[in-house]
Amino acid sequence: MPHSPTAAEAVAKRIGTSVGPRTIRGRIVAGVLIIIPLAVTAFVIRYVYAAALSVGVWLVYIVSKALYLLNLGAQPTRIDPSNAAWHEITIAVVLTVLMLYLLGWLGTNVAGRRIIEIFEALLERIPLVDTIYTSVKRMVQALSGSNKTDDTAQRVVLIDFPHKEMMALGFMTNTVTDKATGQQYATVFVPTTPNPTSGYMEIVPIERIRITDWSMEEALTTILSGGASSPDYVSMRAGKPGDSPSGTANHLK
């Protein structure tokens, strides 16, 4: 089986045409290319771990408080993550994972969904909170495909951005129709690389988008890798009236 060169080997080979792969400069650049993916991965894992720990510390206090009220435990104290013992940190993270699992379990059965709907109905009665929660929920559903039906159009699209001579990868999240002219537009979220959590929201005439056959996973992998891990081929078609990620078009008022 032929050897597939690593990124460091490939760059070292390219640098070798001018300064040689065994020079100090070539080896430093090769080392940088090796460490960058490791550093980014470690950063993401550390961020997720810190978030899980912060939630877990709160859960540990709630559980210990409940046990104390039931006379099943001692007076609870809040855990300081910077000075916590390893078993306290482990318990906090495990409780966070368990909480996420229980939320997922609730969201996938009838009784659980009903409870969540009641909770959401209460949130929608709170000014400002309802706007933020509803907007974020709809965006997450649109990008995750949780509200997708069998006849839903593919949401991974290409649009002319930032100008007509270039195309950007985006996620079609909704459609709106101009009441005066009947012109249909697509709302497209264009994420930035390598951080897909930020980006631009573009309103594009439906016929000017190109709907691709890429899955959400393939699109996100392409964005995170800066295009280095994109699929080798793509099929696309021009958008047409009626294409909507929600199955029905919304209307501008």
Beta strands, then each sheet from edge to edge (+ up, - down):
strand 1: 156-160
strand 2: 167-177
strand 3: 184-191
strand 4: 199-205
strand 5: 210-212
strand 6: 236-238
strand 7: 250-251
sheet 1: 4+ 3- 2+ 1- 5+ 6-
sheet 2: 4+ 3- 2+ 7+
end
